[in-house]
């Protein structure tokens, strides 16, 4: 086997999917939760869960090699990393892993899409099954907790008093913004099925008295007005350019004169090769949406200008979907 030099690095990159598949399978089968608080041998776990012992043993051994499980005298138990994949852990990342598991099938269509130019077929959130939607919202909360605090710290929220979080999900960014600016009130706008999740989150955070909840679909409905800051956090990448212009126009109407739109997303350089994570995310949108993708600053600026915004600026760059574009409604 090639171990060193550029060939070794190439093979490492090429075979990385094998490790991913083991982790995704373990998450799909809920192996980490099954072992949470109850270390088991492969035979006992196979009997308890109805798994094939031959296949299960190989997966468990790989998970132990990866550091997710510890193996002693034929008994497997969770490590600290493994416990994060248990549904019982308060900081579980299992929802995100399950979301990635659903992406496995769509990414498998990439070769055919390049050959034939087909479009992605991911269901709109309004048509997701409740369990799938809940996992997706949970995944977004997991990935956004730390980044939302970083974004709130990096952007001057002091001038604002009324935030509209469009597609705000469970309110991860709303929470960070409200914590940063005690004078700020917020409106979370999202699908009717999502609003109860946001209410529960705000209740748990002790912020419900500073938040209004408005159900709606930004593809079909107008946005509630009277806000001086509108946040589009990880929204524009799921849309084609014309859908974004339509959304920007709705945002313009929801803002008071002089109010700002703040877009958080991957914003690509002019060559569309950086940030590297953005190039992969563009493919994720290719295989999972009808027309979504990542956008350069000039592309975002063009859409905002067409919608009527001015003073359009790239106020933050980064490589983990932490770029920020700001624009203002004319006074």
C-alpha positions as a printed Julia matrix, in Angstrom:
331×3 Matrix{Float64}:
   0.0     0.0     0.0
   1.23    3.51   -0.84
   1.87    5.36    2.41
   4.13    8.3     1.64
   4.47   11.17   -0.78
   1.78   12.71   -2.97
   0.4     9.28   -3.87
  -0.16    8.5    -0.21
  -2.0    11.79    0.34
  -4.1    11.14   -2.75
  -5.08    7.69   -1.53
  -5.9     9.06    1.92
  -8.25   11.6     0.36
  -9.78    9.02   -1.96
 -10.48    6.44    0.75
 -11.75    8.93    3.35
 -15.31    7.95    2.42
 -14.78    4.56    4.06
 -14.33    6.07    7.5
 -17.27    8.39    6.92
 -19.51    5.47    5.93
 -18.7     3.58    9.14
 -19.56    6.61   11.29
 -22.74    7.34    9.34
 -23.87    3.72    9.6
 -23.25    3.66   13.34
 -25.27    6.86   13.71
 -28.09    5.56   11.5
 -28.3     2.37   13.58
 -28.07    4.43   16.8
 -25.18    2.31   18.06
 -23.8     5.13   20.21
 -27.08    5.57   22.07
 -27.4     1.8    22.53
 -23.99    1.74   24.23
 -24.57    4.87   26.29
 -24.37    3.76   29.92
 -24.42    0.07   28.98
 -21.11   -1.33   27.64
 -21.81   -4.48   25.65
 -20.06   -7.21   23.72
 -20.8    -7.46   20.03
 -22.86  -10.59   20.67
 -25.04   -8.92   23.32
 -25.5    -5.76   21.23
 -26.36   -7.83   18.15
 -28.98   -9.75   20.11
 -30.4    -6.63   21.76
 -30.75   -4.65   18.51
 -31.33   -7.5    16.06
 -28.11   -6.83   14.12
 -25.95   -9.28   12.2
 -23.05  -10.09   14.55
 -20.46  -10.62   11.82
 -21.08   -7.22   10.25
 -21.61   -5.48   13.59
 -18.3    -6.75   15.0
 -16.35   -5.23   12.12
 -18.1    -1.88   12.49
 -17.5    -1.83   16.25
 -13.81   -2.64   15.82
 -13.43    0.18   13.3
 -15.18    2.61   15.66
 -12.76    1.56   18.39
  -9.83    2.13   16.05
 -11.2     5.61   15.25
 -11.48    6.48   18.95
 -15.26    6.55   19.23
 -15.39    3.36   21.28
 -13.09    1.65   23.76
 -12.75   -2.13   23.61
 -11.68   -4.18   26.63
 -12.06   -7.94   27.03
 -14.45   -7.99   24.08
 -16.75   -5.33   25.57
 -17.32   -1.97   23.85
 -18.01    1.31   25.64
 -18.27    4.94   24.57
 -15.32    7.3    24.66
 -15.76   11.04   25.07
 -15.98   11.49   21.31
 -18.43    8.61   20.99
 -20.71   10.04   23.65
 -21.25   13.14   21.5
 -23.01   10.86   19.0
 -25.46    9.52   21.58
 -28.93   11.04   21.54
 -28.74   11.18   25.33
 -25.83   13.6    25.42
 -26.94   17.22   26.07
 -24.53   18.44   23.4
 -25.22   15.63   20.94
 -24.12   16.14   17.34
 -26.21   13.16   16.23
 -28.75   15.32   14.36
 -25.99   16.71   12.14
 -24.57   13.26   11.47
 -28.02   11.97   10.52
 -28.41   14.94    8.18
 -25.07   14.02    6.58
 -26.29   10.44    6.23
 -29.22   11.7     4.16
 -26.8    13.57    1.92
 -24.89   10.36    1.15
 -27.4     9.25   -1.46
 -27.6    12.6    -3.25
 -23.82   12.95   -3.46
 -23.75    9.52   -5.06
 -25.6    11.06   -8.02
 -22.84   13.59   -8.77
 -21.3    11.72  -11.73
 -24.69   11.37  -13.39
 -25.46   15.04  -12.82
 -22.19   16.07  -14.47
 -22.99   13.81  -17.44
 -26.64   14.75  -17.86
 -27.13   18.08  -16.1
 -30.02   16.92  -13.94
 -31.17   19.04  -11.03
 -31.17   18.17   -7.34
 -34.37   16.86   -5.85
 -34.18   17.66   -2.15
 -37.61   18.23   -0.69
 -38.5    21.75    0.37
 -38.6    21.93    4.16
 -42.39   22.36    4.07
 -42.68   18.87    2.58
 -40.25   17.1     4.91
 -41.51   14.44    7.27
 -41.74   15.78   10.86
 -38.87   13.58   12.05
 -36.66   14.6     9.14
 -37.47   18.28    9.61
 -36.75   18.06   13.33
 -33.39   16.4    12.68
 -32.52   19.04   10.1
 -33.37   21.89   12.48
 -31.41   20.14   15.2
 -28.45   19.8    12.85
 -28.49   23.51   12.06
 -28.55   24.32   15.78
 -25.58   22.03   16.45
 -23.46   23.55   13.7
 -24.46   27.11   14.52
 -24.03   27.41   18.29
 -20.4    28.52   18.41
 -20.39   30.31   15.07
 -23.45   32.38   15.98
 -21.63   33.76   19.03
 -18.6    34.59   16.88
 -20.79   36.37   14.32
 -22.62   38.34   17.02
 -19.31   39.43   18.54
 -17.85   40.51   15.19
 -20.77   42.63   13.96
 -21.85   45.93   15.55
 -25.38   45.24   16.74
 -25.53   48.35   18.94
 -27.53   50.58   16.53
 -30.37   48.08   16.08
 -33.56   47.6    18.04
 -35.68   45.22   15.93
 -34.31   42.08   14.28
 -36.09   39.87   11.75
 -34.49   36.42   11.48
 -35.76   34.98    8.18
 -35.8    31.2     8.16
 -34.56   31.47   11.73
 -35.19   27.78   12.56
 -34.91   27.2    16.3
 -33.41   30.67   16.78
 -29.7    29.95   17.16
 -28.66   33.31   15.71
 -31.53   35.17   17.33
 -30.29   33.97   20.71
 -26.73   35.09   20.02
 -27.87   38.52   18.78
 -30.24   39.08   21.71
 -27.53   38.12   24.19
 -25.12   40.57   22.55
 -27.59   43.49   22.49
 -29.94   43.65   25.51
 -31.99   46.4    23.82
 -32.77   44.26   20.79
 -36.11   42.55   20.16
 -36.56   39.91   17.49
 -39.04   38.26   15.17
 -38.43   34.7    14.01
 -40.06   33.96   10.66
 -40.16   30.34    9.57
 -42.48   27.55    8.51
 -45.48   26.78   10.69
 -44.01   23.39   11.62
 -40.78   25.04   12.79
 -42.26   27.77   14.98
 -43.02   25.45   17.95
 -39.36   24.39   17.96
 -38.33   28.05   18.12
 -40.8    28.75   20.93
 -39.43   25.88   23.01
 -35.88   27.06   22.43
 -36.66   30.65   23.41
 -38.52   29.47   26.52
 -35.54   27.35   27.52
 -33.19   30.3    27.0
 -35.42   32.7    28.95
 -35.81   34.97   25.93
 -39.41   34.32   24.86
 -40.57   37.74   26.1
 -38.23   39.44   23.61
 -39.27   37.39   20.57
 -42.28   37.37   18.27
 -43.0    34.25   16.23
 -44.48   34.58   12.75
 -45.2    31.47   10.66
 -44.79   31.7     6.9
 -42.95   30.63    3.79
 -40.62   33.28    2.37
 -41.04   31.81   -1.1
 -44.77   32.55   -0.98
 -45.47   35.07    1.77
 -44.46   38.64    2.52
 -42.24   39.27    5.52
 -43.44   41.12    8.62
 -42.43   44.78    8.53
 -41.04   47.39   10.9
 -37.53   45.98   11.4
 -34.2    47.82   11.24
 -32.1    44.66   10.76
 -32.99   41.58    8.72
 -30.79   38.48    8.93
 -30.54   35.96    6.09
 -28.39   33.31    7.74
 -27.45   30.41    5.45
 -30.42   31.18    3.19
 -29.19   32.48   -0.15
 -27.23   29.36   -1.07
 -30.42   27.32   -1.4
 -31.85   29.73   -4.01
 -31.13   30.51   -7.62
 -30.26   34.15   -8.43
 -33.81   35.2    -9.32
 -35.22   33.64   -6.15
 -32.71   35.67   -4.17
 -33.71   38.92   -5.9
 -37.34   38.18   -5.05
 -36.36   37.54   -1.43
 -34.23   40.69   -1.24
 -37.23   42.73   -2.41
 -39.34   41.25    0.38
 -36.58   42.08    2.84
 -36.48   45.66    1.54
 -40.19   46.0     2.25
 -39.72   44.57    5.77
 -37.07   47.16    6.65
 -37.58   50.68    7.89
 -35.77   53.39    5.84
 -32.06   53.15    6.54
 -32.37   49.63    7.89
 -29.86   46.91    7.04
 -29.89   43.44    5.56
 -27.16   41.13    6.84
 -26.35   38.02    4.79
 -24.32   35.2     6.33
 -23.11   32.6     3.88
 -20.15   31.34    1.88
 -19.1    34.31   -0.28
 -16.69   33.12   -2.95
 -13.7    34.94   -4.4
 -13.84   36.08   -8.02
 -12.25   32.82   -9.25
 -14.8    30.77   -7.25
 -12.0    28.61   -5.79
 -11.9    30.05   -2.27
 -12.92   29.41    0.38
 -12.33   25.71   -0.28
 -15.29   24.75    1.89
 -17.45   26.91   -0.35
 -16.48   24.91   -3.44
 -17.68   21.72   -1.77
 -20.83   23.44   -0.55
 -21.59   24.58   -4.09
 -21.59   20.91   -5.09
 -23.79   20.11   -2.09
 -26.31   22.6    -3.43
 -25.9    21.2    -6.95
 -26.91   17.7    -5.88
 -29.52   18.75   -3.34
 -31.39   21.79   -4.7
 -33.06   22.83   -7.91
 -30.93   25.91   -8.46
 -28.92   26.76   -5.36
 -25.22   27.47   -5.14
 -22.61   29.72   -3.62
 -22.17   33.32   -4.77
 -19.35   35.79   -5.19
 -19.62   39.23   -3.62
 -20.22   40.77   -7.04
 -23.07   38.33   -7.68
 -24.62   39.1    -4.3
 -24.13   42.83   -4.88
 -25.82   42.63   -8.27
 -28.9    40.94   -6.79
 -29.11   43.4    -3.91
 -28.75   46.36   -6.25
 -31.52   45.06   -8.48
 -33.75   44.75   -5.4
 -33.14   48.4    -4.46
 -30.42   48.21   -1.8
 -27.44   50.55   -1.55
 -24.19   50.85    0.46
 -23.45   47.17   -0.2
 -20.33   45.94    1.6
 -18.48   42.72    2.32
 -17.95   43.22    6.05
 -16.44   39.85    6.94
 -14.64   37.05    5.11
 -13.98   33.52    6.32
 -13.79   29.88    5.35
 -16.59   28.31    7.42
 -19.74   29.98    6.09
 -18.96   33.02    8.21
 -18.78   35.68    5.51
 -21.08   38.68    5.99
 -22.56   41.0     3.38
 -24.37   44.14    4.53
 -26.59   46.47    2.55
 -29.07   49.23    3.4
 -32.49   50.33    2.39
 -32.36   53.94    1.16
 -33.66   56.53    3.62
